[in-house]
């Protein structure tokens, strides 16, 4: 491809809308352009790179024995209503009606449709096991689309579904997908961690996420270097930590705490540690209100709490007016004593003695409160966020935490969708049994963004050969110099003939502009034809390296072919 003919409108300035590195660079490098919040078009470089990501995914899925098909994106409501997820997805599902007033949605994920396909098309138990997949655009009406391709309302995803005769078969299918995912992310050049995860709206008995560590990741990861334990914040088990509390059966006392609304203000006002307090937060869980309690120096894990109470939609903090109605006090003075709504208590709170809570009266708190004596919890469970330094639930050593980008997620669905939709089979003896399912997703567009988050410098994008838009670029310093152009064209044609996906920058631009664009768009290897071309010498440089080398044309082309071939 010739740069002169390529649509690559690179930008020198960082667009104001961009928040994170990958978003900034993909806009500057002319990979993508924004159409609306969370919706992007792909320009030639972005599409070319995206197709390479897709191809790696496709090759490894096929190698693992999966079969590719393509489902519709506009889907009738009936299958989702049968599984119960028409309501579970809530406002994140794009819903619409046709001219006959029939309900449809833009597919957020396809468990139901794949299940129905197997119901309709598979005739015998002898056809199992089977894994089907597609690479397709998904639609979710994100409340806060942001970070470019990281969290969009329209995105490309690979979703696969395994169908087995029993749990033992599911274990085998799950392991095949696990191994295939490792190969995919290795080929994409991603530095990733595999963590235990919450199954969320997908359901099922267990799941794991493939996370790329990144400071801009929206998911928290807890991991242990000693034993290898790893889980995301939604799933990480929190072991209660013992603290010192006042001993004895002390009398509960109401104290005045004027204008003290937060734990920090309470700590300063009473001059004591935050672990001596328990904070009570009021949430709306679907159509009811609940209270949740954690120690004063902890945070509530809303996913754990949502799963505990069986809520369909995400939890919402109760509005201040509702808090006043429930507690008879302003926000900041809620406590468990005398509440008429369910109270869910974290494990650590259950171990506390003579602690401080809100008095359900503005400007007042209660001291020396004890569980069971002064209030009865609805349920005691692990509902807090794990923190750096907490005890590892597996070995007890200090846990570490980091932020991560979820690029893949695998689920053991079991029979959730088979039961809901009626996917069963007759075994060898003619007895009906339920098909056992697994689900396996990869965010294709998110993988590209994650690769750029991990691969960049002050000059632009650094991508591995496997997914870079072009594998090599040939740059004549002066396109008006016939000798330089002749040599550049010869190298360009030789690389192409060797199967190298090569770009030649034949523009009548300054050399500095060409170098900046080559670095910005992330081409792994550069050969520059300059003043020494008469001596048969060119400059050879890898994008990931700081320095360049002078080589003969023969050595440069041979080195390029060897490097590209070895790193695809």
PLY file of the C-alpha trace (Angstrom):
ply
format ascii 1.0
element vertex 568
property float x
property float y
property float z
element edge 567
property int vertex1
property int vertex2
end_header
0.00 0.00 0.00
1.16 3.52 -0.81
0.87 6.17 1.85
-0.10 8.70 -0.80
-3.27 6.70 -1.51
-4.08 5.73 2.09
-6.83 7.45 4.06
-4.86 8.20 7.21
-5.76 11.70 8.48
-3.47 11.70 11.53
-3.86 14.44 14.14
-1.05 16.35 15.83
-3.19 17.59 18.72
-4.93 15.40 21.28
-8.73 15.61 20.85
-10.45 17.17 23.87
-12.92 14.25 24.11
-10.17 11.65 24.70
-9.54 10.58 28.30
-7.09 7.67 28.24
-3.99 6.82 26.21
-5.56 4.30 23.85
-8.45 6.63 23.07
-6.12 9.56 22.39
-3.80 7.53 20.19
-6.54 5.79 18.21
-8.02 9.17 17.34
-4.64 10.77 16.57
-3.47 7.76 14.52
-6.69 7.82 12.47
-7.87 4.40 13.64
-11.32 5.56 14.72
-13.68 8.52 14.60
-16.52 9.25 17.00
-20.12 9.31 15.74
-21.89 9.61 19.11
-21.23 8.76 22.75
-19.88 5.20 22.80
-20.26 4.76 19.01
-17.27 4.82 16.63
-16.46 4.34 12.96
-13.28 2.51 11.97
-11.01 4.14 9.39
-8.79 1.90 7.22
-5.95 1.50 9.72
-8.29 0.75 12.61
-10.33 -1.73 10.59
-7.22 -3.46 9.28
-5.90 -3.91 12.81
-9.27 -5.02 14.11
-9.54 -7.66 11.38
-6.17 -9.05 12.43
-7.40 -9.36 16.00
-10.52 -11.13 14.72
-8.45 -13.51 12.62
-6.31 -14.58 15.56
-9.47 -15.22 17.57
-10.99 -17.14 14.67
-7.93 -19.30 14.08
-7.62 -20.37 17.71
-11.34 -21.01 18.08
-11.29 -23.17 14.97
-8.19 -24.99 16.20
-10.06 -25.76 19.44
-12.83 -27.43 17.42
-15.42 -24.64 17.57
-17.67 -23.93 14.58
-18.33 -20.38 13.40
-21.75 -19.09 12.45
-23.42 -15.68 12.46
-26.61 -14.76 14.28
-28.87 -11.80 13.63
-28.28 -8.64 15.65
-31.96 -7.60 15.64
-33.64 -10.15 17.88
-37.23 -10.93 18.92
-38.07 -10.59 22.60
-39.54 -14.07 23.14
-36.29 -15.95 23.78
-35.09 -13.35 26.31
-38.49 -13.35 27.99
-38.36 -17.14 28.29
-34.99 -17.00 30.04
-36.01 -14.06 32.22
-33.30 -11.78 30.90
-35.62 -9.38 29.11
-35.99 -7.76 32.54
-32.56 -8.67 33.95
-30.71 -6.54 31.39
-32.93 -3.59 32.32
-32.08 -0.23 30.74
-28.79 -1.51 29.29
-30.73 -3.38 26.57
-31.69 -1.45 23.43
-35.39 -2.29 23.00
-37.62 -1.37 20.08
-40.87 -2.32 18.37
-41.59 -3.10 14.75
-44.53 -1.70 12.80
-46.71 -4.51 14.15
-45.91 -3.52 17.74
-43.82 -6.64 18.32
-40.93 -6.33 20.79
-37.33 -6.62 19.59
-33.89 -5.79 20.94
-30.44 -5.18 19.56
-28.52 -8.22 20.75
-26.47 -7.63 23.91
-25.40 -11.29 23.99
-26.75 -14.46 22.41
-27.10 -17.34 24.88
-30.80 -17.69 24.15
-30.43 -17.65 20.37
-27.64 -20.20 20.27
-29.65 -22.41 22.61
-32.70 -22.15 20.35
-30.56 -22.97 17.31
-29.39 -26.22 18.92
-32.97 -27.05 19.94
-34.09 -26.60 16.34
-31.19 -28.23 14.55
-29.61 -31.00 16.68
-31.40 -34.33 16.45
-29.37 -36.82 18.50
-27.21 -37.03 21.60
-24.51 -38.43 19.29
-23.98 -34.91 17.87
-22.67 -33.65 21.22
-20.32 -32.20 22.39
-20.53 -29.09 20.24
-19.12 -25.56 20.50
-20.51 -22.79 18.31
-19.26 -19.21 18.04
-19.65 -15.94 16.20
-17.77 -12.64 15.84
-20.43 -9.98 15.77
-21.46 -6.49 16.82
-23.21 -6.23 20.20
-25.29 -3.38 21.60
-25.59 -2.22 25.20
-26.96 1.12 26.31
-24.19 1.94 28.77
-25.08 4.55 31.36
-21.61 6.07 31.06
-19.97 5.20 27.73
-16.35 6.35 27.97
-12.71 5.63 27.31
-13.15 5.13 23.58
-13.44 1.45 22.72
-13.16 0.36 26.36
-16.78 0.97 27.23
-18.96 1.62 24.21
-22.59 1.15 23.30
-21.70 -0.69 20.09
-18.77 -3.09 20.08
-17.47 -6.24 18.40
-17.42 -9.40 20.46
-16.61 -13.04 19.97
-19.17 -15.12 21.85
-19.05 -18.91 21.94
-21.30 -21.52 23.54
-20.53 -25.13 24.34
-23.17 -27.87 24.56
-22.37 -31.07 26.46
-24.19 -34.16 27.72
-23.08 -33.70 31.33
-20.93 -31.69 33.75
-17.87 -33.82 33.00
-18.21 -32.90 29.34
-18.58 -29.23 30.26
-15.32 -29.40 32.21
-13.54 -30.63 29.08
-15.10 -27.97 26.83
-14.33 -25.27 29.40
-10.67 -26.32 29.56
-10.40 -26.24 25.76
-11.70 -22.69 25.71
-9.45 -21.70 28.62
-6.42 -22.97 26.70
-7.59 -21.32 23.46
-7.98 -18.01 25.26
-4.44 -18.22 26.61
-3.15 -18.78 23.07
-5.24 -15.88 21.73
-4.04 -13.37 24.29
-0.45 -14.59 23.94
-0.62 -14.00 20.19
-2.15 -10.56 20.76
0.89 -9.69 22.86
-1.16 -8.92 25.96
0.17 -9.12 29.51
-2.87 -10.66 31.22
-3.97 -12.26 34.48
-6.70 -14.90 34.89
-9.02 -14.25 37.84
-12.12 -15.80 39.40
-15.13 -13.67 38.54
-18.79 -12.99 39.21
-21.13 -14.46 36.58
-23.49 -11.48 36.66
-26.47 -11.51 34.32
-25.04 -14.51 32.44
-25.70 -16.80 35.40
-24.06 -20.16 35.93
-21.96 -21.92 38.52
-18.56 -20.37 37.92
-16.54 -18.08 35.71
-13.08 -16.64 35.10
-11.97 -13.37 33.57
-8.88 -12.63 31.52
-7.67 -9.25 32.76
-5.06 -6.90 31.35
-3.48 -4.96 34.21
-3.80 -1.24 33.57
-4.21 1.87 35.75
-7.19 2.88 33.61
-8.97 -0.47 34.03
-12.47 -0.24 35.47
-12.24 -3.59 37.26
-10.32 -4.22 40.46
-8.13 -7.32 40.74
-6.98 -8.97 43.96
-4.06 -11.37 43.59
-1.53 -13.21 45.72
2.06 -13.68 44.56
2.62 -16.44 47.12
-0.10 -18.93 46.17
-1.40 -17.65 42.83
-4.91 -16.76 44.04
-6.56 -14.16 41.80
-10.10 -12.77 41.64
-11.80 -9.58 40.63
-13.23 -7.33 43.33
-16.74 -8.64 42.68
-15.67 -12.18 43.54
-12.69 -11.77 45.87
-13.36 -13.37 49.26
-12.72 -11.06 52.21
-11.40 -12.61 55.43
-12.48 -10.63 58.53
-9.61 -8.92 60.29
-9.54 -8.80 64.07
-9.39 -5.39 65.74
-9.35 -4.25 69.36
-12.68 -3.02 70.76
-13.81 -1.84 74.21
-14.61 -4.93 76.27
-17.58 -5.69 78.52
-21.31 -5.26 78.08
-21.32 -1.46 77.89
-24.56 0.50 77.86
-25.67 1.95 74.52
-25.56 5.76 74.72
-26.78 8.51 72.39
-24.31 11.33 71.85
-24.65 14.62 70.02
-22.52 14.92 66.86
-23.53 18.22 65.26
-22.91 18.48 61.50
-20.86 15.26 61.51
-22.01 13.34 58.41
-19.03 11.28 57.23
-16.75 8.71 58.84
-13.82 11.11 58.43
-15.70 13.85 60.27
-16.76 11.38 62.96
-13.17 10.17 63.45
-12.00 13.75 63.89
-14.91 14.68 66.17
-14.53 11.70 68.52
-10.74 11.40 68.10
-10.75 7.64 67.57
-10.07 5.09 64.81
-12.45 4.46 61.90
-12.64 0.73 62.68
-14.64 1.60 65.83
-17.52 2.77 63.63
-19.97 0.91 61.40
-21.55 2.82 58.57
-25.07 2.10 57.38
-25.95 2.78 53.73
-29.50 2.72 52.35
-29.96 1.24 48.86
-32.80 0.74 46.45
-32.81 -2.91 45.33
-35.34 -3.21 42.50
-38.65 -2.22 44.13
-37.57 -2.30 47.79
-35.12 -0.56 50.10
-32.41 -2.25 52.14
-29.64 -1.22 54.53
-26.05 -2.49 54.35
-23.38 -2.19 57.04
-19.61 -2.36 56.83
-16.86 -1.24 59.16
-16.11 2.49 59.03
-12.84 2.05 57.17
-14.32 -0.32 54.58
-16.38 0.05 51.39
-19.51 -1.88 50.41
-19.14 -4.21 47.42
-22.39 -3.50 45.61
-22.11 -6.55 43.34
-21.77 -8.90 46.32
-24.70 -7.15 47.99
-26.80 -7.30 44.84
-26.19 -11.04 44.52
-26.92 -11.57 48.20
-30.33 -9.91 48.04
-31.15 -11.37 44.60
-31.69 -8.00 42.91
-32.24 -7.92 39.16
-31.08 -4.37 38.41
-27.94 -2.74 39.78
-28.34 -1.28 43.24
-28.96 2.45 43.58
-28.17 4.68 46.52
-31.44 5.82 48.05
-32.34 9.44 47.36
-31.87 11.82 50.33
-35.63 12.25 50.68
-36.10 8.46 50.90
-33.31 8.21 53.49
-35.11 10.83 55.58
-38.39 8.91 55.30
-36.75 5.63 56.37
-34.46 6.93 59.13
-36.17 10.16 60.23
-32.76 11.81 59.80
-30.59 13.51 57.23
-28.10 11.51 55.18
-25.09 10.65 57.33
-26.95 9.68 60.48
-28.44 6.32 59.45
-28.00 3.36 61.78
-29.36 -0.18 62.16
-31.21 0.24 65.44
-34.95 0.40 64.94
-34.87 0.30 61.15
-37.96 -1.16 59.51
-36.10 -2.34 56.37
-33.81 -5.39 55.99
-30.30 -4.87 57.36
-27.42 -6.80 55.74
-24.26 -6.89 57.81
-20.68 -7.60 56.73
-18.74 -10.37 58.46
-16.39 -7.89 60.11
-19.26 -5.95 61.66
-20.48 -9.21 63.22
-17.14 -9.39 65.06
-17.27 -5.82 66.37
-18.01 -4.90 70.01
-19.28 -1.66 71.51
-19.09 0.24 68.24
-20.54 3.53 66.99
-23.44 3.86 64.52
-25.84 6.54 63.37
-28.78 7.17 65.70
-31.41 7.68 62.96
-31.66 11.21 64.33
-30.01 14.22 62.75
-26.83 15.30 64.60
-26.75 12.20 66.82
-24.90 8.88 66.96
-25.08 5.84 69.20
-22.05 4.44 71.04
-21.50 0.98 72.53
-23.81 -0.72 70.04
-23.70 -4.52 69.87
-25.16 -6.82 67.28
-28.07 -9.08 68.36
-28.47 -7.13 71.60
-29.32 -3.75 70.02
-30.43 -4.82 66.54
-30.98 -8.06 64.66
-29.43 -8.30 61.17
-31.40 -9.81 58.31
-28.27 -11.62 57.18
-24.53 -11.63 57.88
-22.29 -12.12 54.85
-19.17 -10.96 53.02
-20.34 -7.70 51.39
-17.22 -5.55 51.42
-14.53 -4.62 48.91
-11.20 -6.35 49.36
-8.23 -4.05 50.01
-4.50 -4.14 49.47
-2.87 -5.95 52.38
-5.94 -7.99 53.37
-5.35 -11.65 54.09
-5.37 -13.90 51.05
-8.38 -16.23 51.38
-6.29 -19.13 50.11
-2.96 -18.86 51.99
-3.38 -15.97 54.43
-0.48 -13.90 53.05
-1.07 -10.19 52.24
-3.14 -9.71 49.12
-2.19 -7.25 46.38
-4.61 -5.21 44.29
-4.49 -3.62 40.86
-6.81 -2.24 38.20
-7.54 -4.31 35.13
-9.26 -4.31 31.76
-11.49 -7.31 31.14
-10.74 -8.69 27.67
-12.24 -12.17 28.03
-14.73 -13.99 30.25
-15.60 -17.69 30.37
-18.63 -19.14 32.18
-19.90 -22.51 33.24
-23.56 -21.88 32.57
-24.78 -25.33 33.53
-28.46 -25.82 32.67
-29.75 -22.28 33.26
-30.67 -21.66 29.62
-31.30 -25.30 28.76
-33.94 -25.48 31.50
-35.49 -22.14 30.57
-35.78 -22.90 26.86
-36.18 -26.68 26.95
-32.89 -27.92 25.48
-32.72 -31.63 26.30
-31.88 -34.95 24.64
-32.70 -38.63 24.91
-29.76 -40.67 26.15
-28.82 -44.22 25.03
-31.58 -45.71 27.14
-34.20 -43.25 25.87
-34.33 -41.17 29.07
-34.63 -37.36 28.73
-31.69 -35.34 30.08
-30.77 -31.66 30.00
-27.90 -30.32 27.90
-25.16 -28.60 29.92
-23.81 -25.31 28.55
-20.77 -23.05 28.74
-20.32 -19.48 27.48
-17.09 -17.83 26.33
-16.71 -14.16 25.37
-13.89 -11.98 24.07
-14.18 -8.23 23.60
-12.52 -7.90 20.21
-12.56 -4.11 20.08
-11.53 -3.92 23.74
-8.55 -6.20 23.01
-7.30 -3.66 20.49
-7.66 -0.82 22.98
-5.96 -2.88 25.70
-3.04 -3.69 23.39
-2.53 0.04 22.80
-2.83 0.81 26.53
0.04 -1.59 27.11
1.98 -0.75 23.94
2.75 2.94 23.52
5.31 5.64 24.16
5.50 9.41 23.80
5.66 9.02 20.00
2.58 6.86 19.54
1.40 3.27 19.27
3.64 0.19 19.64
1.81 -2.92 18.47
3.07 -6.48 18.04
3.59 -7.69 14.49
0.55 -9.96 14.82
-1.97 -7.10 14.88
-0.17 -4.00 13.58
-1.94 -2.35 10.61
1.16 -2.91 8.47
4.15 -5.09 9.30
6.81 -2.83 7.80
7.18 0.62 6.27
9.72 1.86 3.74
10.44 5.58 3.91
12.39 7.44 1.23
13.68 10.59 2.95
13.23 12.63 -0.22
10.48 11.42 -2.54
11.77 13.78 -5.25
15.15 12.05 -5.33
14.97 9.48 -8.13
17.75 7.31 -6.68
16.12 7.17 -3.23
12.72 6.42 -4.71
14.08 3.68 -6.96
15.74 1.95 -4.01
12.67 2.41 -1.80
10.45 0.92 -4.49
12.82 -2.03 -4.91
12.83 -2.77 -1.15
9.06 -2.30 -1.00
8.48 -4.77 -3.84
10.93 -7.30 -2.40
9.24 -7.24 1.02
5.83 -7.62 -0.59
7.07 -10.52 -2.69
8.28 -12.16 0.56
4.78 -11.94 1.98
5.41 -8.92 4.24
2.46 -6.53 4.59
4.36 -3.38 3.66
3.60 0.34 3.38
5.72 2.80 1.41
5.58 6.46 2.36
5.79 8.04 -1.09
4.41 11.40 0.02
6.22 14.63 -0.80
6.53 15.41 2.90
9.48 16.25 5.14
11.29 13.23 6.58
10.33 14.25 10.12
6.63 14.16 9.26
7.00 10.67 7.78
8.88 9.39 10.82
6.32 10.84 13.22
3.41 9.27 11.33
5.14 5.87 11.15
5.71 5.92 14.92
2.23 7.26 15.66
0.34 4.57 13.75
2.42 1.76 15.25
4.24 0.01 12.41
6.68 -2.51 13.97
9.58 -2.15 11.50
10.95 0.77 9.51
13.49 0.91 6.68
14.65 4.42 5.73
16.29 5.17 2.42
18.39 8.34 2.70
21.62 9.95 1.64
23.66 6.73 1.77
21.47 4.91 -0.73
24.22 5.41 -3.34
26.44 3.25 -1.12
23.70 0.63 -0.77
23.16 1.55 2.90
19.78 2.06 4.58
18.57 2.64 8.14
16.83 -0.26 9.87
14.77 0.31 13.02
12.27 -1.63 15.12
9.46 0.50 16.54
9.98 -0.88 20.05
13.68 0.03 20.06
15.11 3.49 20.66
18.05 3.27 18.26
18.39 2.44 14.57
21.11 0.56 12.68
22.72 1.08 9.31
22.66 -1.98 7.07
23.11 -2.97 3.48
19.89 -3.29 1.54
20.32 -7.07 1.43
20.84 -7.36 5.20
17.95 -5.01 5.95
15.45 -6.88 3.79
16.59 -10.27 5.06
16.44 -9.05 8.67
12.97 -7.61 8.08
11.61 -10.83 6.60
13.14 -12.90 9.39
11.88 -10.63 12.19
8.36 -10.36 10.82
8.09 -14.09 10.14
9.30 -15.01 13.63
6.97 -12.58 15.41
3.68 -13.05 13.59
0 1
1 2
2 3
3 4
4 5
5 6
6 7
7 8
8 9
9 10
10 11
11 12
12 13
13 14
14 15
15 16
16 17
17 18
18 19
19 20
20 21
21 22
22 23
23 24
24 25
25 26
26 27
27 28
28 29
29 30
30 31
31 32
32 33
33 34
34 35
35 36
36 37
37 38
38 39
39 40
40 41
41 42
42 43
43 44
44 45
45 46
46 47
47 48
48 49
49 50
50 51
51 52
52 53
53 54
54 55
55 56
56 57
57 58
58 59
59 60
60 61
61 62
62 63
63 64
64 65
65 66
66 67
67 68
68 69
69 70
70 71
71 72
72 73
73 74
74 75
75 76
76 77
77 78
78 79
79 80
80 81
81 82
82 83
83 84
84 85
85 86
86 87
87 88
88 89
89 90
90 91
91 92
92 93
93 94
94 95
95 96
96 97
97 98
98 99
99 100
100 101
101 102
102 103
103 104
104 105
105 106
106 107
107 108
108 109
109 110
110 111
111 112
112 113
113 114
114 115
115 116
116 117
117 118
118 119
119 120
120 121
121 122
122 123
123 124
124 125
125 126
126 127
127 128
128 129
129 130
130 131
131 132
132 133
133 134
134 135
135 136
136 137
137 138
138 139
139 140
140 141
141 142
142 143
143 144
144 145
145 146
146 147
147 148
148 149
149 150
150 151
151 152
152 153
153 154
154 155
155 156
156 157
157 158
158 159
159 160
160 161
161 162
162 163
163 164
164 165
165 166
166 167
167 168
168 169
169 170
170 171
171 172
172 173
173 174
174 175
175 176
176 177
177 178
178 179
179 180
180 181
181 182
182 183
183 184
184 185
185 186
186 187
187 188
188 189
189 190
190 191
191 192
192 193
193 194
194 195
195 196
196 197
197 198
198 199
199 200
200 201
201 202
202 203
203 204
204 205
205 206
206 207
207 208
208 209
209 210
210 211
211 212
212 213
213 214
214 215
215 216
216 217
217 218
218 219
219 220
220 221
221 222
222 223
223 224
224 225
225 226
226 227
227 228
228 229
229 230
230 231
231 232
232 233
233 234
234 235
235 236
236 237
237 238
238 239
239 240
240 241
241 242
242 243
243 244
244 245
245 246
246 247
247 248
248 249
249 250
250 251
251 252
252 253
253 254
254 255
255 256
256 257
257 258
258 259
259 260
260 261
261 262
262 263
263 264
264 265
265 266
266 267
267 268
268 269
269 270
270 271
271 272
272 273
273 274
274 275
275 276
276 277
277 278
278 279
279 280
280 281
281 282
282 283
283 284
284 285
285 286
286 287
287 288
288 289
289 290
290 291
291 292
292 293
293 294
294 295
295 296
296 297
297 298
298 299
299 300
300 301
301 302
302 303
303 304
304 305
305 306
306 307
307 308
308 309
309 310
310 311
311 312
312 313
313 314
314 315
315 316
316 317
317 318
318 319
319 320
320 321
321 322
322 323
323 324
324 325
325 326
326 327
327 328
328 329
329 330
330 331
331 332
332 333
333 334
334 335
335 336
336 337
337 338
338 339
339 340
340 341
341 342
342 343
343 344
344 345
345 346
346 347
347 348
348 349
349 350
350 351
351 352
352 353
353 354
354 355
355 356
356 357
357 358
358 359
359 360
360 361
361 362
362 363
363 364
364 365
365 366
366 367
367 368
368 369
369 370
370 371
371 372
372 373
373 374
374 375
375 376
376 377
377 378
378 379
379 380
380 381
381 382
382 383
383 384
384 385
385 386
386 387
387 388
388 389
389 390
390 391
391 392
392 393
393 394
394 395
395 396
396 397
397 398
398 399
399 400
400 401
401 402
402 403
403 404
404 405
405 406
406 407
407 408
408 409
409 410
410 411
411 412
412 413
413 414
414 415
415 416
416 417
417 418
418 419
419 420
420 421
421 422
422 423
423 424
424 425
425 426
426 427
427 428
428 429
429 430
430 431
431 432
432 433
433 434
434 435
435 436
436 437
437 438
438 439
439 440
440 441
441 442
442 443
443 444
444 445
445 446
446 447
447 448
448 449
449 450
450 451
451 452
452 453
453 454
454 455
455 456
456 457
457 458
458 459
459 460
460 461
461 462
462 463
463 464
464 465
465 466
466 467
467 468
468 469
469 470
470 471
471 472
472 473
473 474
474 475
475 476
476 477
477 478
478 479
479 480
480 481
481 482
482 483
483 484
484 485
485 486
486 487
487 488
488 489
489 490
490 491
491 492
492 493
493 494
494 495
495 496
496 497
497 498
498 499
499 500
500 501
501 502
502 503
503 504
504 505
505 506
506 507
507 508
508 509
509 510
510 511
511 512
512 513
513 514
514 515
515 516
516 517
517 518
518 519
519 520
520 521
521 522
522 523
523 524
524 525
525 526
526 527
527 528
528 529
529 530
530 531
531 532
532 533
533 534
534 535
535 536
536 537
537 538
538 539
539 540
540 541
541 542
542 543
543 544
544 545
545 546
546 547
547 548
548 549
549 550
550 551
551 552
552 553
553 554
554 555
555 556
556 557
557 558
558 559
559 560
560 561
561 562
562 563
563 564
564 565
565 566
566 567
